[in-house]
Amino acid sequence: MKNSGLSQQAPIAQHTVGQSLALHLIPGVLVGACYFALLPLVHRWAMPSMMSLMLALAFVLIPLEFGYLRYVTRRQGGGSLRNIVTYCVAIPTWQYFVWVPALFLLLGVIFTLGKPVDAFLQGWAFSWMPTLESGLREGYSRRALVTTYAMVAVFGVVLGPVTEELYFRGHLLPRMGYAGKWAPLLHCFLFGLYHIWTPWMLLTRILGMLPLAYAVQRRNLYLSIVVHMLANTVDLIGAIVFIAGMATVK
């Protein structure tokens, strides 16, 4: 059965085009500003730029986006975030075992196929920008990598994805009624622009996030949360394997 996810709180007050643009993009500008500002300090600590991004998530992204959701909740009389976060309706448990692997696999295929495009755009148009370094190469100490990926485990795998999904797919997407049937595509475009620290991944992010946006609309938000967390876990697993290999060598 098709599930619009809107039955819990219809009708939903819609944003204007200006509000939608501001709420999508301003957090990215502020997170990016924090990320770039912290890069010199993180490099002095002999840590990869991934640590700078994790600090930006902790200091800016999560307080700002979650704080905005709490602010809107209080303005509407308080209570649970469910009052302002849409697409939280239940689906049969078995559907998670179908949709989560399918979406995760599709996301992986899109981001893998998009890597050559990302590399081309980075070299052609954004070579002047700092690269987001994973640190998984020679030159970083085991201690630096353990500290960095402990932060990734907390902020990059759990708190960051949950906050982004509640804010973007749960709150902003259902308030883009002005875009009609094009709302998911516009939303994914704006979500791609929001990541100003890696602009060369814009096309890949649009294509990769579209299936999640449609899944959220037709099923529920929890699918997107789980898939987002799983996708970020892949990098964490790779880091754990790399760090374990360093320990073996030494």
C-alpha positions in Angstrom: 0.0 0.0 0.0 1.3 3.4 -0.9 2.1 5.5 2.2 2.4 9.2 1.9 3.5 9.6 5.5 1.3 12.7 5.8 -1.7 11.2 7.7 -0.2 12.0 11.1 -0.3 15.8 10.8 -2.1 17.1 7.7 -2.2 19.8 6.6 1.5 20.9 7.0 2.3 24.6 6.9 4.5 25.2 3.8 7.6 27.2 3.5 8.1 29.9 0.9 10.8 29.5 -1.7 13.0 31.9 0.2 12.5 30.1 3.5 13.3 26.8 1.9 16.4 28.0 0.3 17.7 29.7 3.5 16.9 26.6 5.7 18.6 24.3 3.2 21.7 26.3 2.5 22.6 28.5 5.6 23.5 25.5 7.8 25.9 24.3 5.1 27.5 27.7 4.9 28.0 27.8 8.7 29.2 24.1 8.9 31.6 24.8 6.0 32.9 28.0 7.5 33.6 26.1 10.8 35.3 23.2 8.8 37.6 25.5 6.9 38.4 27.7 9.9 39.5 24.6 11.9 41.6 23.1 9.2 44.9 24.9 10.2 44.4 23.9 13.8 43.6 20.3 12.9 46.7 20.1 10.7 48.8 21.5 13.5 47.5 18.6 15.6 48.8 16.3 12.8 45.3 15.0 12.1 43.4 14.6 8.8 40.8 17.1 7.7 38.2 14.5 8.6 38.6 15.6 12.2 37.9 19.2 11.2 34.6 18.1 9.6 33.7 16.0 12.7 34.3 19.1 14.9 32.1 21.1 12.6 29.3 18.6 13.0 29.7 18.6 16.8 29.9 22.4 17.2 27.7 23.7 14.4 25.6 21.1 12.4 24.0 19.2 15.3 23.3 22.2 17.6 22.0 24.3 14.7 19.8 21.8 12.9 18.5 20.0 16.0 18.2 23.4 17.8 16.1 24.7 15.0 13.7 21.7 15.2 13.4 22.3 18.9 12.7 26.0 18.3 10.0 25.3 15.9 8.5 22.7 18.2 8.3 25.3 21.0 6.8 27.9 18.7 4.0 25.4 18.0 3.2 24.7 21.6 5.9 22.3 22.6 5.8 18.5 22.8 7.5 15.9 20.7 9.5 16.5 17.5 6.9 14.3 15.9 4.7 17.4 15.8 7.0 19.0 13.2 8.9 16.0 11.7 6.9 14.2 9.0 6.9 10.7 7.5 7.2 9.0 10.9 4.3 6.6 10.3 4.9 2.9 10.9 5.5 0.3 8.2 5.5 -3.5 8.6 8.8 -4.7 10.0 9.5 -7.0 7.0 9.6 -4.0 4.7 12.8 -2.8 6.5 14.5 -6.0 5.5 13.6 -5.3 1.9 13.9 -1.6 1.5 17.0 -1.0 3.7 19.3 -3.4 1.8 17.9 -2.3 -1.6 18.4 1.4 -0.9 21.8 0.8 0.6 22.9 -1.2 -2.4 21.6 1.4 -4.8 23.3 4.2 -2.9 26.6 2.3 -3.0 26.3 1.7 -6.7 25.5 5.4 -7.4 28.4 6.7 -5.3 30.8 4.2 -6.6 30.0 5.0 -10.3 30.1 8.6 -9.4 33.7 8.6 -8.2 35.3 9.3 -11.6 32.9 12.2 -12.1 33.7 13.5 -8.6 37.4 13.2 -9.3 37.1 15.0 -12.7 35.1 17.9 -11.2 37.4 18.2 -8.3 40.5 18.5 -10.6 38.8 20.6 -13.2 36.8 23.1 -11.1 37.7 22.8 -7.5 41.5 22.0 -7.3 41.9 25.2 -5.3 39.8 23.8 -2.4 41.2 21.6 0.4 40.5 17.9 -0.1 38.6 16.1 2.6 41.2 13.7 3.8 40.3 10.4 5.3 43.8 10.0 6.8 43.9 6.4 5.8 47.4 6.5 4.4 51.0 6.7 5.6 51.8 9.9 7.5 49.3 9.9 10.3 49.9 8.3 13.7 47.7 5.5 15.0 46.6 7.8 17.9 45.5 10.5 15.5 43.5 8.1 13.5 41.9 6.4 16.5 40.9 9.8 17.9 39.5 10.9 14.5 37.5 7.8 13.9 36.2 7.7 17.4 34.7 11.1 16.5 33.4 9.7 13.2 31.7 6.8 15.1 29.8 9.3 17.3 29.2 12.2 15.0 29.6 10.9 11.5 27.8 7.6 11.9 25.1 8.3 14.5 24.4 11.9 15.6 25.1 13.6 12.3 23.0 11.4 10.0 20.1 11.3 12.4 20.1 15.0 12.8 20.3 15.6 9.0 17.5 13.2 8.3 15.2 14.7 10.8 16.0 18.2 9.6 16.1 17.7 5.8 14.0 14.7 4.9 11.7 14.9 7.9 11.1 18.6 8.2 12.2 20.6 5.1 11.2 18.2 2.3 7.4 18.0 3.2 7.3 21.8 3.3 8.3 22.2 -0.3 4.8 22.1 -1.7 5.6 25.0 -4.0 7.8 22.6 -6.1 5.0 20.1 -6.6 6.2 16.8 -8.0 9.7 18.2 -8.4 10.1 18.7 -4.7 12.3 15.6 -4.2 14.7 16.6 -7.0 14.9 20.2 -5.9 15.4 19.1 -2.3 18.3 16.7 -3.3 19.9 19.5 -5.4 19.8 21.9 -2.4 21.1 19.1 -0.1 24.0 18.7 -2.5 24.7 22.4 -2.5 24.5 22.3 1.3 27.7 20.2 1.4 29.9 23.2 0.4 33.0 21.5 1.8 32.8 18.9 -1.1 31.1 20.7 -4.0 32.6 18.3 -6.6 30.2 15.6 -5.3 27.1 17.6 -6.2 25.9 15.5 -9.1 26.6 12.2 -7.3 24.8 13.4 -4.2 21.7 14.5 -6.2 21.4 11.1 -7.8 22.3 9.2 -4.6 19.9 11.0 -2.4 16.9 10.9 -4.8 16.0 7.3 -4.0 16.1 8.1 -0.2 13.9 11.2 -0.7 11.3 9.1 -2.6 11.5 6.2 -0.1 10.8 8.7 2.7 7.8 10.0 0.9 6.4 6.6 0.0 7.3 4.7 3.1 8.9 6.5 6.1 11.8 8.6 7.4 13.3 5.7 9.4 14.4 4.0 6.2 16.5 7.0 5.2 18.0 7.3 8.7 19.1 3.7 8.8 20.5 3.8 5.2 22.3 7.1 5.9 23.9 5.6 9.0 24.9 2.4 7.2 26.4 4.3 4.3 28.6 6.3 6.7 29.5 3.1 8.6 31.3 1.8 5.5 34.0 4.4 5.9 34.3 3.7 9.6 34.8 0.0 8.9 37.5 0.8 6.4 39.2 2.9 9.0 39.0 0.2 11.6 40.6 -2.3 9.2 43.3 0.2 8.3 44.1 1.1 11.9 44.2 -2.6 12.8 46.6 -3.2 10.0 48.9 -0.5 11.5 48.8 -2.2 14.8 49.8 -5.5 13.3 52.7 -4.0 11.5 54.0 -2.3 14.6 
